[in-house]
Amino acid sequence: MDVTLEEARLLLARARVDISSGRSPARAKVEQRSELADAMTFGRWTTRYFEFKSDAKSGAERLADSTLSLRRSIYNRILAGPFGKLNLEEIKPVALGELLDRVKAERGPGPAVHARELVLQVYRFAIGKGVEIDNPAEALARKVYATFVPVSAT
């Protein structure tokens, strides 16, 4: 990175102002890098998805409070731990499939289907906002986790 003498003096002046007002330029730089890294995480995109789906300005895309509550619960109980801090491109279909298999075995097919659907929706939301990424949930068939079994009429 090439910096002219004039630019260096301006940077020094800004750093002095920050220090005199009690702010650490080094800490600010670390926080900025942290915010940039966090911007592409699954957890951050899920938060943005929930904010959008709960906003009255979302119109027909707004979700009912009960649906939002269910999806938040699924995120917090199942997805936040293993995927919350991962960048979108780090979540692969195999890893998602393994998680959903464990969820199905431990909690039943319902939570596994809901978790898959939430991942699917969050990725679709991010893609709709211009992120170029493959959706790992699209590689996993819903019927693998739950199947409809009609009740016979008697």
mmCIF file of the C-alpha atoms, coordinates in Angstrom:
data_MODEL
# 
_entry.id   MODEL 
# 
loop_
_atom_site.group_PDB 
_atom_site.id 
_atom_site.type_symbol 
_atom_site.label_atom_id 
_atom_site.label_alt_id 
_atom_site.label_comp_id 
_atom_site.label_asym_id 
_atom_site.label_entity_id 
_atom_site.label_seq_id 
_atom_site.pdbx_PDB_ins_code 
_atom_site.Cartn_x 
_atom_site.Cartn_y 
_atom_site.Cartn_z 
_atom_site.occupancy 
_atom_site.B_iso_or_equiv 
_atom_site.pdbx_formal_charge 
_atom_site.auth_seq_id 
_atom_site.auth_comp_id 
_atom_site.auth_asym_id 
_atom_site.auth_atom_id 
_atom_site.pdbx_PDB_model_num 
ATOM 1   C CA . MET A 1 1   ? 0.000   0.000   0.000  1.00 0.00 ? 1   MET A CA 1 
ATOM 2   C CA . ASP A 1 2   ? 1.555   3.259   -1.126 1.00 0.00 ? 2   ASP A CA 1 
ATOM 3   C CA . VAL A 1 3   ? 0.740   6.329   0.947  1.00 0.00 ? 3   VAL A CA 1 
ATOM 4   C CA . THR A 1 4   ? 1.850   9.822   0.079  1.00 0.00 ? 4   THR A CA 1 
ATOM 5   C CA . LEU A 1 5   ? 3.394   12.047  2.716  1.00 0.00 ? 5   LEU A CA 1 
ATOM 6   C CA . GLU A 1 6   ? 0.265   14.203  2.726  1.00 0.00 ? 6   GLU A CA 1 
ATOM 7   C CA . GLU A 1 7   ? -1.997  11.154  3.255  1.00 0.00 ? 7   GLU A CA 1 
ATOM 8   C CA . ALA A 1 8   ? 0.256   9.904   6.046  1.00 0.00 ? 8   ALA A CA 1 
ATOM 9   C CA . ARG A 1 9   ? 0.004   13.264  7.809  1.00 0.00 ? 9   ARG A CA 1 
ATOM 10  C CA . LEU A 1 10  ? -3.796  13.171  7.536  1.00 0.00 ? 10  LEU A CA 1 
ATOM 11  C CA . LEU A 1 11  ? -3.879  9.640   8.964  1.00 0.00 ? 11  LEU A CA 1 
ATOM 12  C CA . LEU A 1 12  ? -1.637  10.730  11.832 1.00 0.00 ? 12  LEU A CA 1 
ATOM 13  C CA . ALA A 1 13  ? -3.858  13.727  12.551 1.00 0.00 ? 13  ALA A CA 1 
ATOM 14  C CA . ARG A 1 14  ? -6.972  11.505  12.625 1.00 0.00 ? 14  ARG A CA 1 
ATOM 15  C CA . ALA A 1 15  ? -5.233  9.031   14.930 1.00 0.00 ? 15  ALA A CA 1 
ATOM 16  C CA . ARG A 1 16  ? -4.245  11.841  17.310 1.00 0.00 ? 16  ARG A CA 1 
ATOM 17  C CA . VAL A 1 17  ? -7.847  13.113  17.414 1.00 0.00 ? 17  VAL A CA 1 
ATOM 18  C CA . ASP A 1 18  ? -9.093  9.578   18.110 1.00 0.00 ? 18  ASP A CA 1 
ATOM 19  C CA . ILE A 1 19  ? -6.563  9.061   20.893 1.00 0.00 ? 19  ILE A CA 1 
ATOM 20  C CA . SER A 1 20  ? -7.289  12.442  22.492 1.00 0.00 ? 20  SER A CA 1 
ATOM 21  C CA . SER A 1 21  ? -11.005 11.600  22.567 1.00 0.00 ? 21  SER A CA 1 
ATOM 22  C CA . GLY A 1 22  ? -10.346 8.196   24.170 1.00 0.00 ? 22  GLY A CA 1 
ATOM 23  C CA . ARG A 1 23  ? -10.776 5.977   21.105 1.00 0.00 ? 23  ARG A CA 1 
ATOM 24  C CA . SER A 1 24  ? -8.154  3.471   20.120 1.00 0.00 ? 24  SER A CA 1 
ATOM 25  C CA . PRO A 1 25  ? -7.377  3.468   16.369 1.00 0.00 ? 25  PRO A CA 1 
ATOM 26  C CA . ALA A 1 26  ? -6.057  -0.090  16.644 1.00 0.00 ? 26  ALA A CA 1 
ATOM 27  C CA . ARG A 1 27  ? -9.224  -1.297  18.377 1.00 0.00 ? 27  ARG A CA 1 
ATOM 28  C CA . ALA A 1 28  ? -11.368 0.482   15.766 1.00 0.00 ? 28  ALA A CA 1 
ATOM 29  C CA . LYS A 1 29  ? -9.473  -1.290  12.982 1.00 0.00 ? 29  LYS A CA 1 
ATOM 30  C CA . VAL A 1 30  ? -9.972  -4.682  14.655 1.00 0.00 ? 30  VAL A CA 1 
ATOM 31  C CA . GLU A 1 31  ? -13.687 -3.990  15.171 1.00 0.00 ? 31  GLU A CA 1 
ATOM 32  C CA . GLN A 1 32  ? -14.058 -2.958  11.529 1.00 0.00 ? 32  GLN A CA 1 
ATOM 33  C CA . ARG A 1 33  ? -12.403 -6.191  10.342 1.00 0.00 ? 33  ARG A CA 1 
ATOM 34  C CA . SER A 1 34  ? -14.620 -8.168  12.714 1.00 0.00 ? 34  SER A CA 1 
ATOM 35  C CA . GLU A 1 35  ? -17.753 -6.475  11.372 1.00 0.00 ? 35  GLU A CA 1 
ATOM 36  C CA . LEU A 1 36  ? -16.722 -7.233  7.788  1.00 0.00 ? 36  LEU A CA 1 
ATOM 37  C CA . ALA A 1 37  ? -16.091 -10.879 8.633  1.00 0.00 ? 37  ALA A CA 1 
ATOM 38  C CA . ASP A 1 38  ? -19.428 -11.102 10.468 1.00 0.00 ? 38  ASP A CA 1 
ATOM 39  C CA . ALA A 1 39  ? -21.324 -9.559  7.551  1.00 0.00 ? 39  ALA A CA 1 
ATOM 40  C CA . MET A 1 40  ? -21.308 -12.789 5.529  1.00 0.00 ? 40  MET A CA 1 
ATOM 41  C CA . THR A 1 41  ? -22.020 -15.250 8.336  1.00 0.00 ? 41  THR A CA 1 
ATOM 42  C CA . PHE A 1 42  ? -25.083 -17.438 8.334  1.00 0.00 ? 42  PHE A CA 1 
ATOM 43  C CA . GLY A 1 43  ? -26.027 -15.965 11.714 1.00 0.00 ? 43  GLY A CA 1 
ATOM 44  C CA . ARG A 1 44  ? -25.922 -12.402 10.387 1.00 0.00 ? 44  ARG A CA 1 
ATOM 45  C CA . TRP A 1 45  ? -27.970 -13.308 7.312  1.00 0.00 ? 45  TRP A CA 1 
ATOM 46  C CA . THR A 1 46  ? -30.489 -15.107 9.515  1.00 0.00 ? 46  THR A CA 1 
ATOM 47  C CA . THR A 1 47  ? -30.849 -11.973 11.644 1.00 0.00 ? 47  THR A CA 1 
ATOM 48  C CA . ARG A 1 48  ? -31.413 -9.880  8.521  1.00 0.00 ? 48  ARG A CA 1 
ATOM 49  C CA . TYR A 1 49  ? -33.942 -12.444 7.271  1.00 0.00 ? 49  TYR A CA 1 
ATOM 50  C CA . PHE A 1 50  ? -35.883 -12.291 10.559 1.00 0.00 ? 50  PHE A CA 1 
ATOM 51  C CA . GLU A 1 51  ? -35.789 -8.480  10.562 1.00 0.00 ? 51  GLU A CA 1 
ATOM 52  C CA . PHE A 1 52  ? -37.166 -8.371  7.023  1.00 0.00 ? 52  PHE A CA 1 
ATOM 53  C CA . LYS A 1 53  ? -39.847 -10.996 7.629  1.00 0.00 ? 53  LYS A CA 1 
ATOM 54  C CA . SER A 1 54  ? -41.067 -9.240  10.800 1.00 0.00 ? 54  SER A CA 1 
ATOM 55  C CA . ASP A 1 55  ? -41.159 -5.732  9.288  1.00 0.00 ? 55  ASP A CA 1 
ATOM 56  C CA . ALA A 1 56  ? -44.610 -4.440  8.376  1.00 0.00 ? 56  ALA A CA 1 
ATOM 57  C CA . LYS A 1 57  ? -43.024 -2.765  5.339  1.00 0.00 ? 57  LYS A CA 1 
ATOM 58  C CA . SER A 1 58  ? -42.300 -6.236  3.920  1.00 0.00 ? 58  SER A CA 1 
ATOM 59  C CA . GLY A 1 59  ? -45.913 -6.409  2.795  1.00 0.00 ? 59  GLY A CA 1 
ATOM 60  C CA . ALA A 1 60  ? -47.046 -9.844  1.674  1.00 0.00 ? 60  ALA A CA 1 
ATOM 61  C CA . GLU A 1 61  ? -43.649 -11.323 2.583  1.00 0.00 ? 61  GLU A CA 1 
ATOM 62  C CA . ARG A 1 62  ? -44.167 -10.557 6.278  1.00 0.00 ? 62  ARG A CA 1 
ATOM 63  C CA . LEU A 1 63  ? -44.575 -13.692 8.360  1.00 0.00 ? 63  LEU A CA 1 
ATOM 64  C CA . ALA A 1 64  ? -47.022 -14.289 11.176 1.00 0.00 ? 64  ALA A CA 1 
ATOM 65  C CA . ASP A 1 65  ? -45.616 -13.890 14.673 1.00 0.00 ? 65  ASP A CA 1 
ATOM 66  C CA . SER A 1 66  ? -46.162 -17.594 15.365 1.00 0.00 ? 66  SER A CA 1 
ATOM 67  C CA . THR A 1 67  ? -44.186 -18.577 12.245 1.00 0.00 ? 67  THR A CA 1 
ATOM 68  C CA . LEU A 1 68  ? -41.360 -16.212 13.147 1.00 0.00 ? 68  LEU A CA 1 
ATOM 69  C CA . SER A 1 69  ? -41.305 -17.572 16.676 1.00 0.00 ? 69  SER A CA 1 
ATOM 70  C CA . LEU A 1 70  ? -41.070 -21.151 15.396 1.00 0.00 ? 70  LEU A CA 1 
ATOM 71  C CA . ARG A 1 71  ? -38.277 -20.268 12.959 1.00 0.00 ? 71  ARG A CA 1 
ATOM 72  C CA . ARG A 1 72  ? -36.321 -18.347 15.597 1.00 0.00 ? 72  ARG A CA 1 
ATOM 73  C CA . SER A 1 73  ? -36.639 -21.306 17.926 1.00 0.00 ? 73  SER A CA 1 
ATOM 74  C CA . ILE A 1 74  ? -35.393 -23.682 15.228 1.00 0.00 ? 74  ILE A CA 1 
ATOM 75  C CA . TYR A 1 75  ? -32.457 -21.385 14.537 1.00 0.00 ? 75  TYR A CA 1 
ATOM 76  C CA . ASN A 1 76  ? -31.516 -21.015 18.203 1.00 0.00 ? 76  ASN A CA 1 
ATOM 77  C CA . ARG A 1 77  ? -31.941 -24.697 19.108 1.00 0.00 ? 77  ARG A CA 1 
ATOM 78  C CA . ILE A 1 78  ? -30.534 -26.366 15.989 1.00 0.00 ? 78  ILE A CA 1 
ATOM 79  C CA . LEU A 1 79  ? -28.651 -24.085 13.606 1.00 0.00 ? 79  LEU A CA 1 
ATOM 80  C CA . ALA A 1 80  ? -26.983 -21.308 15.621 1.00 0.00 ? 80  ALA A CA 1 
ATOM 81  C CA . GLY A 1 81  ? -24.388 -23.529 17.285 1.00 0.00 ? 81  GLY A CA 1 
ATOM 82  C CA . PRO A 1 82  ? -22.988 -25.382 14.282 1.00 0.00 ? 82  PRO A CA 1 
ATOM 83  C CA . PHE A 1 83  ? -23.607 -22.770 11.556 1.00 0.00 ? 83  PHE A CA 1 
ATOM 84  C CA . GLY A 1 84  ? -24.144 -19.341 13.132 1.00 0.00 ? 84  GLY A CA 1 
ATOM 85  C CA . LYS A 1 85  ? -20.541 -18.163 12.843 1.00 0.00 ? 85  LYS A CA 1 
ATOM 86  C CA . LEU A 1 86  ? -19.769 -19.820 9.519  1.00 0.00 ? 86  LEU A CA 1 
ATOM 87  C CA . ASN A 1 87  ? -19.695 -17.806 6.316  1.00 0.00 ? 87  ASN A CA 1 
ATOM 88  C CA . LEU A 1 88  ? -22.388 -18.744 3.816  1.00 0.00 ? 88  LEU A CA 1 
ATOM 89  C CA . GLU A 1 89  ? -19.926 -20.429 1.464  1.00 0.00 ? 89  GLU A CA 1 
ATOM 90  C CA . GLU A 1 90  ? -18.590 -22.620 4.287  1.00 0.00 ? 90  GLU A CA 1 
ATOM 91  C CA . ILE A 1 91  ? -21.885 -24.479 4.777  1.00 0.00 ? 91  ILE A CA 1 
ATOM 92  C CA . LYS A 1 92  ? -21.882 -27.452 2.438  1.00 0.00 ? 92  LYS A CA 1 
ATOM 93  C CA . PRO A 1 93  ? -24.756 -29.841 1.659  1.00 0.00 ? 93  PRO A CA 1 
ATOM 94  C CA . VAL A 1 94  ? -22.914 -32.746 3.299  1.00 0.00 ? 94  VAL A CA 1 
ATOM 95  C CA . ALA A 1 95  ? -22.507 -30.880 6.608  1.00 0.00 ? 95  ALA A CA 1 
ATOM 96  C CA . LEU A 1 96  ? -26.121 -29.710 6.536  1.00 0.00 ? 96  LEU A CA 1 
ATOM 97  C CA . GLY A 1 97  ? -27.296 -33.236 5.717  1.00 0.00 ? 97  GLY A CA 1 
ATOM 98  C CA . GLU A 1 98  ? -25.319 -34.715 8.619  1.00 0.00 ? 98  GLU A CA 1 
ATOM 99  C CA . LEU A 1 99  ? -26.806 -32.143 11.003 1.00 0.00 ? 99  LEU A CA 1 
ATOM 100 C CA . LEU A 1 100 ? -30.331 -32.820 9.764  1.00 0.00 ? 100 LEU A CA 1 
ATOM 101 C CA . ASP A 1 101 ? -29.802 -36.585 10.097 1.00 0.00 ? 101 ASP A CA 1 
ATOM 102 C CA . ARG A 1 102 ? -28.764 -36.096 13.751 1.00 0.00 ? 102 ARG A CA 1 
ATOM 103 C CA . VAL A 1 103 ? -31.731 -33.817 14.385 1.00 0.00 ? 103 VAL A CA 1 
ATOM 104 C CA . LYS A 1 104 ? -34.117 -36.341 12.837 1.00 0.00 ? 104 LYS A CA 1 
ATOM 105 C CA . ALA A 1 105 ? -32.674 -39.169 14.950 1.00 0.00 ? 105 ALA A CA 1 
ATOM 106 C CA . GLU A 1 106 ? -32.697 -37.151 18.191 1.00 0.00 ? 106 GLU A CA 1 
ATOM 107 C CA . ARG A 1 107 ? -35.780 -34.933 17.826 1.00 0.00 ? 107 ARG A CA 1 
ATOM 108 C CA . GLY A 1 108 ? -37.835 -36.405 15.005 1.00 0.00 ? 108 GLY A CA 1 
ATOM 109 C CA . PRO A 1 109 ? -38.544 -35.435 11.425 1.00 0.00 ? 109 PRO A CA 1 
ATOM 110 C CA . GLY A 1 110 ? -40.448 -32.198 12.159 1.00 0.00 ? 110 GLY A CA 1 
ATOM 111 C CA . PRO A 1 111 ? -37.525 -30.164 13.512 1.00 0.00 ? 111 PRO A CA 1 
ATOM 112 C CA . ALA A 1 112 ? -35.248 -31.522 10.753 1.00 0.00 ? 112 ALA A CA 1 
ATOM 113 C CA . VAL A 1 113 ? -37.673 -30.368 8.044  1.00 0.00 ? 113 VAL A CA 1 
ATOM 114 C CA . HIS A 1 114 ? -38.099 -26.967 9.706  1.00 0.00 ? 114 HIS A CA 1 
ATOM 115 C CA . ALA A 1 115 ? -34.313 -26.535 9.973  1.00 0.00 ? 115 ALA A CA 1 
ATOM 116 C CA . ARG A 1 116 ? -33.844 -27.419 6.294  1.00 0.00 ? 116 ARG A CA 1 
ATOM 117 C CA . GLU A 1 117 ? -36.582 -24.990 5.290  1.00 0.00 ? 117 GLU A CA 1 
ATOM 118 C CA . LEU A 1 118 ? -35.045 -22.177 7.351  1.00 0.00 ? 118 LEU A CA 1 
ATOM 119 C CA . VAL A 1 119 ? -31.631 -22.704 5.752  1.00 0.00 ? 119 VAL A CA 1 
ATOM 120 C CA . LEU A 1 120 ? -33.306 -22.765 2.347  1.00 0.00 ? 120 LEU A CA 1 
ATOM 121 C CA . GLN A 1 121 ? -35.127 -19.483 3.041  1.00 0.00 ? 121 GLN A CA 1 
ATOM 122 C CA . VAL A 1 122 ? -32.107 -17.660 4.503  1.00 0.00 ? 122 VAL A CA 1 
ATOM 123 C CA . TYR A 1 123 ? -29.990 -18.547 1.467  1.00 0.00 ? 123 TYR A CA 1 
ATOM 124 C CA . ARG A 1 124 ? -32.785 -17.496 -0.892 1.00 0.00 ? 124 ARG A CA 1 
ATOM 125 C CA . PHE A 1 125 ? -32.985 -14.201 0.996  1.00 0.00 ? 125 PHE A CA 1 
ATOM 126 C CA . ALA A 1 126 ? -29.214 -13.650 0.666  1.00 0.00 ? 126 ALA A CA 1 
ATOM 127 C CA . ILE A 1 127 ? -29.307 -14.575 -3.030 1.00 0.00 ? 127 ILE A CA 1 
ATOM 128 C CA . GLY A 1 128 ? -32.181 -12.132 -3.490 1.00 0.00 ? 128 GLY A CA 1 
ATOM 129 C CA . LYS A 1 129 ? -29.954 -9.438  -1.998 1.00 0.00 ? 129 LYS A CA 1 
ATOM 130 C CA . GLY A 1 130 ? -27.271 -10.102 -4.594 1.00 0.00 ? 130 GLY A CA 1 
ATOM 131 C CA . VAL A 1 131 ? -25.024 -12.665 -2.906 1.00 0.00 ? 131 VAL A CA 1 
ATOM 132 C CA . GLU A 1 132 ? -23.754 -15.187 -5.449 1.00 0.00 ? 132 GLU A CA 1 
ATOM 133 C CA . ILE A 1 133 ? -23.812 -18.471 -3.552 1.00 0.00 ? 133 ILE A CA 1 
ATOM 134 C CA . ASP A 1 134 ? -25.150 -21.992 -3.939 1.00 0.00 ? 134 ASP A CA 1 
ATOM 135 C CA . ASN A 1 135 ? -27.952 -22.940 -1.571 1.00 0.00 ? 135 ASN A CA 1 
ATOM 136 C CA . PRO A 1 136 ? -26.904 -26.125 0.300  1.00 0.00 ? 136 PRO A CA 1 
ATOM 137 C CA . ALA A 1 137 ? -30.484 -26.938 1.280  1.00 0.00 ? 137 ALA A CA 1 
ATOM 138 C CA . GLU A 1 138 ? -31.519 -27.281 -2.363 1.00 0.00 ? 138 GLU A CA 1 
ATOM 139 C CA . ALA A 1 139 ? -29.234 -30.319 -2.682 1.00 0.00 ? 139 ALA A CA 1 
ATOM 140 C CA . LEU A 1 140 ? -31.160 -32.086 0.089  1.00 0.00 ? 140 LEU A CA 1 
ATOM 141 C CA . ALA A 1 141 ? -34.605 -33.457 -0.659 1.00 0.00 ? 141 ALA A CA 1 
ATOM 142 C CA . ARG A 1 142 ? -37.228 -32.617 1.944  1.00 0.00 ? 142 ARG A CA 1 
ATOM 143 C CA . LYS A 1 143 ? -38.720 -36.095 1.666  1.00 0.00 ? 143 LYS A CA 1 
ATOM 144 C CA . VAL A 1 144 ? -35.512 -37.593 3.068  1.00 0.00 ? 144 VAL A CA 1 
ATOM 145 C CA . TYR A 1 145 ? -36.365 -36.068 6.450  1.00 0.00 ? 145 TYR A CA 1 
ATOM 146 C CA . ALA A 1 146 ? -40.135 -36.400 6.484  1.00 0.00 ? 146 ALA A CA 1 
ATOM 147 C CA . THR A 1 147 ? -42.636 -38.102 4.257  1.00 0.00 ? 147 THR A CA 1 
ATOM 148 C CA . PHE A 1 148 ? -46.358 -37.672 4.014  1.00 0.00 ? 148 PHE A CA 1 
ATOM 149 C CA . VAL A 1 149 ? -48.203 -40.813 4.971  1.00 0.00 ? 149 VAL A CA 1 
ATOM 150 C CA . PRO A 1 150 ? -51.910 -40.565 4.210  1.00 0.00 ? 150 PRO A CA 1 
ATOM 151 C CA . VAL A 1 151 ? -54.267 -41.767 6.881  1.00 0.00 ? 151 VAL A CA 1 
ATOM 152 C CA . SER A 1 152 ? -56.555 -44.433 5.502  1.00 0.00 ? 152 SER A CA 1 
ATOM 153 C CA . ALA A 1 153 ? -60.243 -43.649 5.774  1.00 0.00 ? 153 ALA A CA 1 
ATOM 154 C CA . THR A 1 154 ? -62.149 -46.268 7.731  1.00 0.00 ? 154 THR A CA 1 
# 
